[in-house]
Amino acid sequence: MMLQKSALTVLVVDDHPLLRKGVVDLLTLEDEIIPVGEASDGIDAVRKAQELEPDLILLDLNMPGMNGIETIRALRNAGVDSRILLFTVSDSECDVLSAFREGADGYLLKDVEPEALINSIKKAAKGITTVSPELVDILTSAIKSRDRQHDSELDDLTDR
């Protein structure tokens, strides 16, 4: 298969074969997106990402063995610079913040409409941070909480 120069290459990582196949089939319908590979766990994801050098990795969070956060860390430590878009059911503040701290470029919930998934993949590939709308409040609260904590630590200091 001849790849178009402008085609966006995607590696799909999820431990559920049916979901992986459905996402790959969905991506195949898009002219500008080429699914170049699939992985069912973090170890295989790192190997395939190094081999295939995709533009974007669509990564599940909850996988046996190496979870999505550990996989992001392993990918970044291995020098993989692909954009990483987490695709999960977890809306936990801890998971969202950990994903971004480790180097994720976006975080989408799996209840997203197919068109929104495609648009989010395209945006993330262009360097635009993509987050499910339901998670904006979680991120905003975490930032505000951190700022208040930082301010209170500074208040404890003397003028000297």
N, C-alpha and C positions, 0 to 999 in steps of 0.2 A: 504494500500500500504506500502510495506517495503522499507524504505529509505536505500540506500547504505551508508556505513560509509563515503566514500569520496565524496558523492553527495553534491553539492553546492545548498543551499536553497535560493530562491529568492521570494521577495514580489514585485508585480507590482502595482504601484500607478499612475493612470491616470484617468482623468474625462471622457475620451472618451471610451465607452464600446467596440467599434470595434477595436480600437488600442490595448486596454488591452488584448482582446481575441486573436488578432493576435500575440502579443508578447508572451503570455502564450503558444499558440500553437507552436510557433517557439522554445521556451525554452524546451517544452516537447519532441521535436525531439532529444535533446541532452542527452546522457546517464548520463553525470556528473552533469546535472542541473535539479533541481526539483522546479518548481514553486509551492510554498506552499500557496499562497494566493494572493488576489487582493483587492485593495481599490480604491474608486472613489474620495476620498477627503482626506485632511490632517488629520482631526480628526479621521477618520476611519483608516488611515495609522498608526497613533500613537498607537491606540488600538490594531490593528492587529500585529504590530511590537513587542509590549510588549508580546502579547499572543503567537505568532509563533516563535519569536526569529530567524528571517532569517539571513543567512550569509550576504546577500546583499539586498538592497532596490533600485529598479529601479524607480525613482521618476520624475514625470512631474513637470515643473515649473509653468505653467499658469493653475491654477485650481481655480474655484470659492470658495469663503470663504477664506480658509487658502491657500496661494500660496506655491510653493515649498520651498522658502527661509524660510518662517515662519514654514513650516512643518519640515525642517531640525532642526531649533532652538528647536521646541517642542519635536522632537525625542531625540535630545541630552540632553535637560533638563529633559526628562523622563528617562534618563539613558540607552537609546538604543545605543548599540555599534556596530550595524550592519554597514557594509560598505554602503555608500550612493552614488549612481551613478545618477546624474541628466540626464534626457533624455528629450530634449526640442527642440523647433524651435528657441529659442532666442539665438542670438549670441551677445547680448548687453554686453559691457565691464562691466557695472554695475552689471548685473545679474551674470556673470561669477565670478567676484571678490566677490560678496556677498555670492554666494554659497560656495566658498572655505572658506571664513571667518567664516561662520556658521558651517562648519564641513563636507562639501561634500568631497567625495574621488575621484570624477571624474565628467566630464561634457561632454556629448555627444549630438550632434545635431541629430535630428530625420531623417535626410536624409542619414544616415549611411546605408551601405549595411548590410543585415542580418548576414552574416558571421563575419563582423567587430563588430557588436553588441555583438554577442556571445563571440568573442575573448576579447572584452573590459570588458564584465561581468566577464570572467574568470580571467583576469589580475587584475581588481579592487578587486575581492574577495581575491586575493593573497597579497593585500596591495600595488599594483602598481597604482600610480595615472594615470588615463586614461582621456585624453582630445582629442576632435576632432582636427585633424590637422589644420583646419581653425582657431582654437582659440589660437594656440601657439603664433601668432604675437600679439594678444590682450593681453595675459598674459605677454609676454616679454616687450611690450610697457609700460604696467602698472607698472611693476617692475622697469624699467629704469626711468620712470617719478618719481616714489616714491624716488628712490635713488638720483636723481638730486634735488628733493625738500628737502630731508634730508641734502644733502651736502650744499645747499644754506642756510639752517637754521644754520648749524654749522659755515659757513663763517661769519655770522652776530655776532658771539660771539667774545669777545675780548680775548687776550692772558690770561688775568687774569681769 
